[in-house]
Amino acid sequence: QIYWAKDIIFLVNEHDLIGMEAWLEAYHDVNVTETRSSGTFGRAGAIQAAISLELSSDVITSFDVAVEGLNGQLPNLDLVNLFYSFCQKNGLLCTIQGKLQRSDWDSLPGYLHSLQTLLLMVLKQASGHPQGDHGLFLRYHIEAITIRGINSFRQYKFDMGVMGLTFEGIFRKLNNLLERLHQSYFFYLLPSLSRFVSIGLYMPAFGFLLLILVLKALDLWVKLSSFDADGSQLCDGDQASNPAPVEDPRPSVLTLAPPLLICHATGLALYFVPVWGQQVATEHFPVSEAEAVVLTSIGIYVAGLALPHNTHRVLMGSGSNQGWMMLKLFALLYLAMQLSCVALINFSLGFLLTVTMAPVAAVVQPTGPRYLYAGLLLLVTPAVTLLLCIFLYQELMEYPISPLEGWQRFLQVIAEGLLDHYLYGSIVFPFVAIFVYPCWLLFWNVLFWK
């Protein structure tokens, strides 16, 4: 046809995501993840868009679309709208997160259904795991989605002819995505296929959550300044007749060096040691390589709770009130910087960490109900947050699991996180291990400062 002014590549890959990543690296002549392939037989120029089609039957009842890519990247919303409009035109049922749309938007069940769909997208995006082959195209600036054909027990079924008309229409309209100056959305959340939450709506709410950390840091700064003012007043005037000893001297900046170094060394060990030590573990213990990596990670994670909470006592004056205030001030600003940076890449990951960690980080101190603070800190540690998110995800999918199944799924998710990083370049595992976990240990150090 004369309107086909572009080449169409039909690609059938094996080994799921690994095969797709190998083909993409060979096509673009890059080596991002050290995945080796035999090369490609030809090239068709820059790829404009990609649609990953997963069919389990030649007859379908509905399409389910997946948009979450590697590291939480999302395709151009116009591509999703294009798919939805053609499904509506051809009378095809389409779902997102496995949920059909409701017509009663303004009712309470409608709001709950939209919230359920929205939370499922948040949890999937926060994982950083690509929800289909399309997720690997996004890092190459190729707009892509995954479409899964569902064959359920519904009465109305569609054959390959209707599917072909739908995809032909989508391919013919892909030129609309080339309008670079057109207002397009790449940061959004989808409660349904016909409605979306833009970045202009959810980012201010995220900013207000981060404001908790900033205001608490400002409060500590004012208190530290008042300590300095009191100390300077003791030196003014003639104090020789009645000298007043300084009971709480201001500690030096070097006082913060031991906890900072130990906490970040623990994070580096959490990142490097599990992979380095897998051969040693498999030689001396009856475990597989995957089990060795996961169990080593958990062991280092738990050991970090006991290591850093008393390292600050090496230097004189480190047990003062100003010492833990200085450490908490640094930890609050450090955490706020981490969360704000990751939210620009993966909003859902930053949002979940902010909702859980920010309130507890603001109230933790070495005085007061220490056991309560310790319990709250343990509840918001990244590992516990991951475990709770697993149970929440299963509930939202209407497939609840037992505690034992949840623990097994927890170990599986940790292994998948490490594989995603080393095979596809996911940043979730190194971000949590090198940055979030050491920052959490700083607050643990503040709690046991005295």
ChimeraX attribute file (.defattr): number of C-alpha atoms within 10 A of each C-alpha:
attribute: neighborCount
match mode: 1-to-1
recipient: residues
	/A:1	4
	/A:2	4
	/A:3	6
	/A:4	9
	/A:5	9
	/A:6	13
	/A:7	10
	/A:8	12
	/A:9	10
	/A:10	7
	/A:11	9
	/A:12	10
	/A:13	14
	/A:14	9
	/A:15	9
	/A:16	11
	/A:17	20
	/A:18	17
	/A:19	16
	/A:20	20
	/A:21	25
	/A:22	24
	/A:23	20
	/A:24	20
	/A:25	20
	/A:26	18
	/A:27	18
	/A:28	14
	/A:29	11
	/A:30	12
	/A:31	14
	/A:32	13
	/A:33	15
	/A:34	13
	/A:35	17
	/A:36	14
	/A:37	14
	/A:38	8
	/A:39	13
	/A:40	14
	/A:41	7
	/A:42	7
	/A:43	10
	/A:44	10
	/A:45	10
	/A:46	11
	/A:47	18
	/A:48	15
	/A:49	21
	/A:50	21
	/A:51	17
	/A:52	18
	/A:53	16
	/A:54	15
	/A:55	14
	/A:56	10
	/A:57	11
	/A:58	12
	/A:59	18
	/A:60	24
	/A:61	18
	/A:62	23
	/A:63	24
	/A:64	18
	/A:65	24
	/A:66	25
	/A:67	28
	/A:68	27
	/A:69	27
	/A:70	28
	/A:71	26
	/A:72	29
	/A:73	23
	/A:74	25
	/A:75	24
	/A:76	20
	/A:77	20
	/A:78	17
	/A:79	23
	/A:80	18
	/A:81	14
	/A:82	17
	/A:83	22
	/A:84	21
	/A:85	17
	/A:86	17
	/A:87	22
	/A:88	12
	/A:89	10
	/A:90	12
	/A:91	13
	/A:92	21
	/A:93	19
	/A:94	23
	/A:95	20
	/A:96	21
	/A:97	20
	/A:98	16
	/A:99	17
	/A:100	16
	/A:101	19
	/A:102	13
	/A:103	8
	/A:104	10
	/A:105	13
	/A:106	8
	/A:107	11
	/A:108	10
	/A:109	12
	/A:110	15
	/A:111	15
	/A:112	12
	/A:113	20
	/A:114	20
	/A:115	16
	/A:116	19
	/A:117	23
	/A:118	19
	/A:119	20
	/A:120	22
	/A:121	22
	/A:122	22
	/A:123	19
	/A:124	20
	/A:125	25
	/A:126	21
	/A:127	25
	/A:128	25
	/A:129	25
	/A:130	24
	/A:131	21
	/A:132	23
	/A:133	27
	/A:134	28
	/A:135	30
	/A:136	25
	/A:137	23
	/A:138	24
	/A:139	13
	/A:140	12
	/A:141	13
	/A:142	18
	/A:143	25
	/A:144	27
	/A:145	29
	/A:146	22
	/A:147	23
	/A:148	20
	/A:149	21
	/A:150	21
	/A:151	17
	/A:152	12
	/A:153	9
	/A:154	9
	/A:155	6
	/A:156	11
	/A:157	15
	/A:158	16
	/A:159	12
	/A:160	12
	/A:161	10
	/A:162	16
	/A:163	18
	/A:164	11
	/A:165	13
	/A:166	21
	/A:167	15
	/A:168	12
	/A:169	14
	/A:170	19
	/A:171	17
	/A:172	13
	/A:173	13
	/A:174	16
	/A:175	13
	/A:176	12
	/A:177	17
	/A:178	10
	/A:179	9
	/A:180	8
	/A:181	6
	/A:182	9
	/A:183	8
	/A:184	13
	/A:185	14
	/A:186	14
	/A:187	20
	/A:188	18
	/A:189	22
	/A:190	22
	/A:191	23
	/A:192	20
	/A:193	19
	/A:194	11
	/A:195	11
	/A:196	14
	/A:197	14
	/A:198	14
	/A:199	14
	/A:200	10
	/A:201	10
	/A:202	15
	/A:203	15
	/A:204	11
	/A:205	12
	/A:206	18
	/A:207	14
	/A:208	11
	/A:209	17
	/A:210	23
	/A:211	14
	/A:212	18
	/A:213	26
	/A:214	18
	/A:215	13
	/A:216	18
	/A:217	22
	/A:218	15
	/A:219	14
	/A:220	18
	/A:221	15
	/A:222	12
	/A:223	14
	/A:224	19
	/A:225	12
	/A:226	12
	/A:227	16
	/A:228	14
	/A:229	11
	/A:230	12
	/A:231	15
	/A:232	10
	/A:233	9
	/A:234	14
	/A:235	11
	/A:236	8
	/A:237	7
	/A:238	9
	/A:239	10
	/A:240	7
	/A:241	6
	/A:242	7
	/A:243	10
	/A:244	10
	/A:245	8
	/A:246	10
	/A:247	7
	/A:248	14
	/A:249	16
	/A:250	18
	/A:251	19
	/A:252	15
	/A:253	11
	/A:254	10
	/A:255	22
	/A:256	19
	/A:257	14
	/A:258	16
	/A:259	23
	/A:260	21
	/A:261	14
	/A:262	20
	/A:263	27
	/A:264	21
	/A:265	15
	/A:266	22
	/A:267	25
	/A:268	17
	/A:269	18
	/A:270	25
	/A:271	20
	/A:272	14
	/A:273	14
	/A:274	23
	/A:275	17
	/A:276	12
	/A:277	14
	/A:278	20
	/A:279	15
	/A:280	11
	/A:281	19
	/A:282	16
	/A:283	11
	/A:284	8
	/A:285	10
	/A:286	10
	/A:287	14
	/A:288	13
	/A:289	18
	/A:290	20
	/A:291	17
	/A:292	21
	/A:293	24
	/A:294	20
	/A:295	19
	/A:296	19
	/A:297	22
	/A:298	17
	/A:299	13
	/A:300	17
	/A:301	18
	/A:302	12
	/A:303	12
	/A:304	22
	/A:305	16
	/A:306	12
	/A:307	15
	/A:308	23
	/A:309	22
	/A:310	16
	/A:311	20
	/A:312	26
	/A:313	15
	/A:314	11
	/A:315	15
	/A:316	11
	/A:317	17
	/A:318	23
	/A:319	19
	/A:320	16
	/A:321	20
	/A:322	21
	/A:323	25
	/A:324	26
	/A:325	21
	/A:326	21
	/A:327	21
	/A:328	24
	/A:329	21
	/A:330	17
	/A:331	23
	/A:332	27
	/A:333	16
	/A:334	15
	/A:335	24
	/A:336	21
	/A:337	12
	/A:338	17
	/A:339	22
	/A:340	17
	/A:341	13
	/A:342	18
	/A:343	18
	/A:344	12
	/A:345	14
	/A:346	24
	/A:347	25
	/A:348	23
	/A:349	22
	/A:350	19
	/A:351	24
	/A:352	19
	/A:353	20
	/A:354	26
	/A:355	14
	/A:356	17
	/A:357	22
	/A:358	20
	/A:359	16
	/A:360	19
	/A:361	26
	/A:362	18
	/A:363	11
	/A:364	21
	/A:365	23
	/A:366	18
	/A:367	13
	/A:368	10
	/A:369	10
	/A:370	14
	/A:371	10
	/A:372	11
	/A:373	20
	/A:374	17
	/A:375	10
	/A:376	18
	/A:377	22
	/A:378	16
	/A:379	16
	/A:380	22
	/A:381	17
	/A:382	20
	/A:383	18
	/A:384	14
	/A:385	16
	/A:386	18
	/A:387	16
	/A:388	15
	/A:389	16
	/A:390	20
	/A:391	21
	/A:392	16
	/A:393	19
	/A:394	14
	/A:395	13
	/A:396	16
	/A:397	15
	/A:398	9
	/A:399	9
	/A:400	15
	/A:401	14
	/A:402	9
	/A:403	10
	/A:404	9
	/A:405	12
	/A:406	17
	/A:407	15
	/A:408	11
	/A:409	16
	/A:410	20
	/A:411	18
	/A:412	14
	/A:413	17
	/A:414	20
	/A:415	17
	/A:416	17
	/A:417	20
	/A:418	23
	/A:419	16
	/A:420	21
	/A:421	19
	/A:422	15
	/A:423	16
	/A:424	22
	/A:425	18
	/A:426	22
	/A:427	20
	/A:428	22
	/A:429	23
	/A:430	19
	/A:431	15
	/A:432	18
	/A:433	22
	/A:434	20
	/A:435	18
	/A:436	22
	/A:437	22
	/A:438	27
	/A:439	23
	/A:440	24
	/A:441	27
	/A:442	24
	/A:443	25
	/A:444	25
	/A:445	27
	/A:446	26
	/A:447	22
	/A:448	18
	/A:449	23
	/A:450	17
